[in-house]
Amino acid sequence: MSVLYLTEQYASLHLDDEILVMSIPEHQESGRKAEKKRIPLVKISQVVVCGNITVTTPALSALLEQRSEICYLTRYGQFVGRVAGNDHKHGQLRLLQARAHDNPTNRLQIARVCVRTKLHNQRTLLLRGNRSRDNRFIAECADRIKALIEQVDALPDEDIEPPNASRPQANTVLGQLMGLEGAAAAAYFPGYGALFNGDWEDVFTGRYKRPPTDPINALLSYGYVLLNTQAMGAAQIVGFDPYVGYLHSTTYGKPALSLDIIEMFRAPIVDSVVLSLLNNRMLQMSDFEETLGTWRMNDDARKTFLVKFEERMIEEITHPIFKTKVTYRRSLELQMRILSRWLQNEIKHFQGFQTR
């Protein structure tokens, strides 16, 4: 099963028997000719619609009938919404999910695994990237993250209700954990920026989300949105409510659980793809546009990024827990299933996806 990315503006997707037909109109300014592409319906697990693109009702109905969701983004990658079929019928799991959220110690246990795994994978990426460089600064950043992992491990195993409900992280172990996560980000991103070569050296000056202040931040933000749509789909497959989480606050419209889980996958998927694209000169500075301090990819760059992102998602690796060959996309779903089994007391420990 594959993800279908629709990026050509003013295109349409309709159904012809059991085939999805993407009709791309002529574009005189760019010299693009009108064309049609045919994709077997059964091969599609998700459709990502980027911008002004029409999905007809028969196509939408057929996708939903086979439990393929449709995610809508703006042309520039901002998440708009998603359409999915009937919710999973696992009501018992959702009750357990909510109870764990309301139990400070259970919430801490899940959040700590997410943070510790995130830090481990960030450090692994820095160490891997520094093998051929032997850069002292990058090594120091990795050492600082290692020290922070030790502090995460030293935190108490139990937590309490926050003394002040309006400040849920204040004077709690969860609050300390989030502070360590922030300190790790301050160590990781300078080291990550030092991994870029050539014209991309010194472009990345830190992580800035809203708005992305340079092309590298624009790529990271776009990739994290795509990764989150994958995690939301995985949560629904397993039976979770993606809006009830543990590390991230559960507020209206915020997919807290999927944001929790993708913390483990940001570095090995998105950060790695961005590093590869730029250091291999697959994208140039001319592939980006700047408007009032906000950087965005142009349409061709977005297509290049989507190709590399999808290649990463379907790349097979040896799963660190199950020791079998799986794709990164399947690993996201497996991480949701590991959490599900832990909540149902089928396994003793909730483990994270740690890369080597």
C-alpha positions as CSV (number, residue, x, y, z in Angstrom):
1,M,0.0,0.0,0.0
2,S,1.3,3.4,-1.0
3,V,0.7,7.1,-0.2
4,L,-0.5,9.2,-3.2
5,Y,0.7,12.8,-3.0
6,L,-1.3,15.3,-5.1
7,T,0.7,18.5,-5.7
8,E,-0.3,19.7,-9.2
9,Q,-2.5,22.8,-8.7
10,Y,-6.0,22.6,-10.3
11,A,-5.7,18.9,-10.9
12,S,-8.5,16.5,-10.1
13,L,-8.8,13.0,-8.9
14,H,-11.7,10.9,-10.0
15,L,-12.7,7.2,-10.1
16,D,-12.9,5.1,-13.2
17,D,-14.1,1.6,-12.2
18,E,-11.4,0.5,-9.7
19,I,-8.8,3.0,-11.0
20,L,-8.0,6.4,-9.6
21,V,-7.4,8.9,-12.5
22,M,-5.5,12.0,-11.8
23,S,-6.2,14.7,-14.5
24,I,-3.5,17.4,-14.7
25,P,-4.5,20.5,-16.7
26,E,-2.4,22.3,-19.2
27,H,-0.2,25.1,-17.8
28,Q,0.9,27.5,-20.6
29,E,3.3,29.6,-18.5
30,S,5.4,26.6,-17.5
31,G,4.9,24.7,-20.8
32,R,3.2,21.7,-19.0
33,K,0.9,19.7,-21.2
34,A,-2.3,18.2,-20.0
35,E,-2.0,14.6,-18.9
36,K,-3.7,11.8,-17.1
37,K,-2.2,9.3,-14.6
38,R,-3.9,6.1,-13.6
39,I,-3.4,4.5,-10.2
40,P,-5.0,1.2,-9.0
41,L,-7.3,2.1,-6.1
42,V,-6.3,-1.0,-4.1
43,K,-2.7,0.2,-3.9
44,I,-3.5,3.4,-2.1
45,S,-3.5,3.6,1.7
46,Q,-3.6,7.4,2.0
47,V,-4.0,10.4,-0.2
48,V,-2.3,13.7,0.7
49,V,-3.9,16.7,-1.1
50,C,-1.6,19.8,-1.2
51,G,-3.5,22.9,-2.2
52,N,-6.2,23.6,-4.8
53,I,-6.9,20.1,-6.0
54,T,-10.3,18.4,-6.4
55,V,-11.1,14.9,-5.2
56,T,-14.5,13.9,-6.6
57,T,-17.2,12.3,-4.4
58,P,-17.0,8.8,-6.0
59,A,-13.2,8.8,-5.5
60,L,-13.6,10.0,-2.0
61,S,-16.2,7.3,-1.2
62,A,-14.2,4.5,-2.7
63,L,-11.1,5.5,-0.7
64,L,-13.1,5.7,2.5
65,E,-14.7,2.4,1.9
66,Q,-11.3,0.7,1.8
67,R,-10.2,2.6,4.9
68,S,-7.8,4.9,3.0
69,E,-7.8,8.3,4.6
70,I,-7.4,11.7,2.8
71,C,-5.3,14.4,4.4
72,Y,-5.6,18.0,3.3
73,L,-2.7,20.4,3.4
74,T,-2.2,23.9,2.0
75,R,0.0,24.3,-1.0
76,Y,2.8,25.2,1.3
77,G,2.4,22.3,3.7
78,Q,0.2,23.6,6.6
79,F,-2.2,20.9,7.9
80,V,-5.9,21.7,7.2
81,G,-7.7,18.5,8.1
82,R,-8.2,14.9,7.3
83,V,-11.1,12.7,6.2
84,A,-11.3,9.1,7.4
85,G,-13.9,6.4,7.5
86,N,-15.7,5.0,10.6
87,D,-13.8,5.4,13.8
88,H,-12.2,2.2,15.1
89,K,-14.5,0.3,17.3
90,H,-12.0,-0.4,20.1
91,G,-13.8,1.7,22.8
92,Q,-12.1,-0.2,25.6
93,L,-8.7,0.9,24.4
94,R,-9.8,4.5,24.3
95,L,-11.0,4.3,27.8
96,L,-7.6,3.0,28.9
97,Q,-5.9,5.7,26.9
98,A,-8.0,8.4,28.7
99,R,-7.4,6.8,32.2
100,A,-3.6,6.8,31.6
101,H,-3.8,10.5,30.6
102,D,-5.5,11.3,33.9
103,N,-3.0,9.2,35.9
104,P,0.1,11.4,36.5
105,T,2.5,8.4,36.9
106,N,1.2,6.6,33.8
107,R,1.4,9.8,31.8
108,L,5.0,10.3,33.0
109,Q,6.0,6.8,32.0
110,I,4.8,7.2,28.5
111,A,6.2,10.8,28.1
112,R,9.6,9.7,29.4
113,V,9.9,7.0,26.8
114,C,9.0,9.4,24.1
115,V,11.6,12.0,25.3
116,R,14.4,9.5,26.0
117,T,14.0,7.9,22.7
118,K,13.9,11.2,20.9
119,L,17.2,12.3,22.6
120,H,18.8,8.9,21.8
121,N,17.9,9.2,18.1
122,Q,19.0,12.8,17.9
123,R,22.4,11.8,19.4
124,T,22.7,8.9,17.0
125,L,22.1,11.1,14.0
126,L,24.8,13.5,15.2
127,L,27.3,10.7,15.9
128,R,26.6,9.1,12.5
129,G,27.0,12.4,10.6
130,N,30.2,13.2,12.5
131,R,32.0,10.0,11.6
132,S,33.6,11.4,8.5
133,R,34.0,14.9,9.9
134,D,35.4,14.4,13.4
135,N,34.0,17.8,14.2
136,R,34.7,18.7,17.9
137,F,31.7,20.9,18.2
138,I,29.3,18.2,16.9
139,A,30.9,15.7,19.3
140,E,30.4,18.2,22.2
141,C,26.7,18.6,21.3
142,A,26.3,14.8,21.3
143,D,28.0,14.6,24.7
144,R,25.6,17.2,26.1
145,I,22.6,15.1,24.9
146,K,24.2,12.0,26.5
147,A,24.4,13.8,29.8
148,L,20.7,14.9,29.5
149,I,19.7,11.3,28.8
150,E,21.3,10.3,32.1
151,Q,19.3,13.0,33.8
152,V,16.1,11.7,32.2
153,D,16.9,8.2,33.5
154,A,17.5,9.6,37.0
155,L,14.0,11.2,37.3
156,P,11.6,9.7,39.8
157,D,9.3,7.0,38.4
158,E,6.1,8.5,40.0
159,D,4.5,11.8,39.6
160,I,1.8,13.9,41.3
161,E,-1.2,16.0,40.2
162,P,0.1,19.5,39.4
163,P,-0.4,21.8,42.3
164,N,-1.7,24.5,39.9
165,A,-4.1,23.2,37.3
166,S,-3.5,26.2,35.1
167,R,0.2,25.3,35.0
168,P,0.2,21.5,34.7
169,Q,4.0,21.2,34.3
170,A,5.0,23.4,37.2
171,N,6.5,21.5,40.2
172,T,6.0,18.1,38.6
173,V,8.3,15.4,37.3
174,L,6.7,15.8,33.9
175,G,7.7,19.5,34.0
176,Q,11.3,18.5,34.8
177,L,11.2,16.1,31.9
178,M,10.0,18.8,29.5
179,G,12.7,21.1,30.7
180,L,15.3,18.4,29.9
181,E,13.7,18.0,26.4
182,G,14.1,21.7,25.8
183,A,17.7,21.6,26.9
184,A,18.4,18.8,24.5
185,A,16.9,20.8,21.7
186,A,19.3,23.6,22.5
187,A,22.2,21.1,22.2
188,Y,20.9,19.2,19.2
189,F,20.0,21.8,16.6
190,P,23.4,23.7,16.7
191,G,25.1,20.3,16.1
192,Y,22.6,19.4,13.4
193,G,23.3,22.7,11.6
194,A,27.0,21.9,11.6
195,L,26.3,18.7,9.6
196,F,25.4,20.7,6.4
197,N,28.0,21.1,3.7
198,G,28.8,23.5,0.9
199,D,26.3,26.3,0.2
200,W,24.2,25.2,3.2
201,E,26.9,25.8,5.8
202,D,25.8,28.5,8.3
203,V,22.3,28.7,6.8
204,F,20.6,27.0,9.7
205,T,20.9,29.2,12.8
206,G,18.4,27.3,15.0
207,R,14.9,25.8,15.0
208,Y,12.2,28.4,14.1
209,K,8.8,27.0,13.4
210,R,6.4,30.0,12.9
211,P,7.5,31.2,10.5
212,P,10.4,29.1,9.2
213,T,13.2,31.7,8.9
214,D,15.4,29.8,6.4
215,P,15.1,27.0,3.8
216,I,16.2,24.3,6.2
217,N,13.5,25.2,8.8
218,A,11.0,25.2,5.9
219,L,12.0,21.7,5.0
220,L,11.9,20.5,8.6
221,S,8.4,22.0,9.2
222,Y,7.0,20.5,6.0
223,G,8.5,17.1,6.8
224,Y,7.1,17.1,10.4
225,V,3.6,17.9,9.1
226,L,3.8,14.9,6.7
227,L,5.1,12.7,9.5
228,N,2.3,13.7,11.8
229,T,-0.3,12.8,9.2
230,Q,1.2,9.3,9.0
231,A,1.1,9.0,12.8
232,M,-2.5,10.1,13.0
233,G,-3.4,7.4,10.5
234,A,-1.5,4.8,12.5
235,A,-3.3,5.8,15.7
236,Q,-6.6,5.3,14.0
237,I,-5.6,1.9,12.6
238,V,-4.8,0.7,16.1
239,G,-7.9,2.2,17.7
240,F,-6.5,5.2,19.5
241,D,-7.9,8.7,19.7
242,P,-5.0,10.8,18.2
243,Y,-6.1,13.8,20.2
244,V,-5.4,12.4,23.7
245,G,-1.7,12.4,24.4
246,Y,0.8,12.4,27.3
247,L,3.9,14.5,26.6
248,H,2.0,17.1,24.6
249,S,-0.9,18.8,26.2
250,T,-4.3,17.6,25.2
251,T,-6.1,20.7,23.9
252,Y,-8.8,21.3,21.3
253,G,-7.6,20.5,17.7
254,K,-4.1,19.3,18.8
255,P,-3.3,15.7,17.8
256,A,-1.3,15.1,21.0
257,L,-0.8,11.4,20.8
258,S,0.5,11.4,17.2
259,L,2.8,14.3,18.2
260,D,4.1,12.2,21.1
261,I,4.9,9.2,19.0
262,I,6.6,11.2,16.1
263,E,9.1,12.5,18.6
264,M,10.9,9.2,18.3
265,F,10.9,9.4,14.5
266,R,11.7,13.0,13.7
267,A,15.5,12.5,13.6
268,P,15.7,9.2,11.7
269,I,13.1,10.2,9.1
270,V,12.7,13.9,8.6
271,D,16.0,15.3,9.8
272,S,17.8,12.6,7.9
273,V,15.9,13.3,4.7
274,V,16.6,17.0,4.9
275,L,20.3,16.4,5.5
276,S,20.6,14.0,2.6
277,L,18.7,16.3,0.2
278,L,20.9,19.3,0.8
279,N,24.3,17.7,1.3
280,N,23.7,15.7,-2.0
281,R,22.8,19.0,-3.7
282,M,19.4,17.8,-4.8
283,L,18.0,21.2,-3.8
284,Q,19.6,24.6,-4.2
285,M,18.9,28.0,-2.6
286,S,17.1,28.9,-5.8
287,D,14.5,26.2,-5.0
288,F,13.1,28.4,-2.2
289,E,11.1,31.5,-2.0
290,E,11.2,34.2,0.7
291,T,8.2,36.4,1.5
292,L,8.3,38.8,4.5
293,G,10.8,36.6,6.3
294,T,9.0,33.3,5.7
295,W,10.8,30.7,3.5
296,R,9.0,28.2,1.4
297,M,9.8,25.6,-1.2
298,N,8.7,26.1,-4.8
299,D,6.6,23.5,-6.5
300,D,9.5,21.5,-8.0
301,A,11.4,21.4,-4.7
302,R,8.2,20.2,-3.0
303,K,8.0,17.3,-5.4
304,T,11.6,16.4,-4.9
305,F,11.1,16.4,-1.1
306,L,8.0,14.2,-1.3
307,V,9.9,11.6,-3.4
308,K,12.7,11.4,-0.9
309,F,10.3,11.4,2.1
310,E,8.3,8.6,0.6
311,E,11.5,6.6,-0.2
312,R,12.4,6.9,3.5
313,M,9.0,5.8,4.7
314,I,9.1,2.6,2.6
315,E,12.8,1.9,3.4
316,E,13.1,-1.4,5.2
317,I,15.1,-1.6,8.4
318,T,15.6,-4.1,11.2
319,H,13.1,-3.2,13.9
320,P,15.0,-2.5,17.2
321,I,12.5,-4.5,19.3
322,F,11.1,-7.2,17.0
323,K,14.3,-7.8,15.0
324,T,12.4,-8.2,11.8
325,K,12.5,-6.3,8.5
326,V,9.9,-3.6,8.5
327,T,9.4,-0.2,6.8
328,Y,9.6,3.1,8.7
329,R,5.8,3.5,8.0
330,R,5.1,0.2,9.5
331,S,7.3,1.1,12.5
332,L,5.0,4.0,13.3
333,E,2.1,1.7,13.5
334,L,4.0,-0.9,15.5
335,Q,4.9,1.9,18.0
336,M,1.2,2.6,18.5
337,R,0.6,-1.1,18.9
338,I,3.3,-1.4,21.6
339,L,1.6,1.4,23.5
340,S,-1.7,-0.3,23.1
341,R,-0.4,-3.6,24.5
342,W,1.2,-1.8,27.4
343,L,-2.1,0.0,28.3
344,Q,-3.9,-3.3,28.2
345,N,-1.3,-4.9,30.5
346,E,-0.2,-7.4,27.8
347,I,3.5,-6.3,28.2
348,K,5.4,-5.0,31.2
349,H,7.2,-2.1,29.6
350,F,6.5,0.5,27.0
351,Q,9.6,0.7,24.8
352,G,10.6,3.3,22.2
353,F,12.0,3.0,18.7
354,Q,15.7,3.5,19.2
355,T,18.0,3.7,16.2
356,R,21.6,2.5,16.1
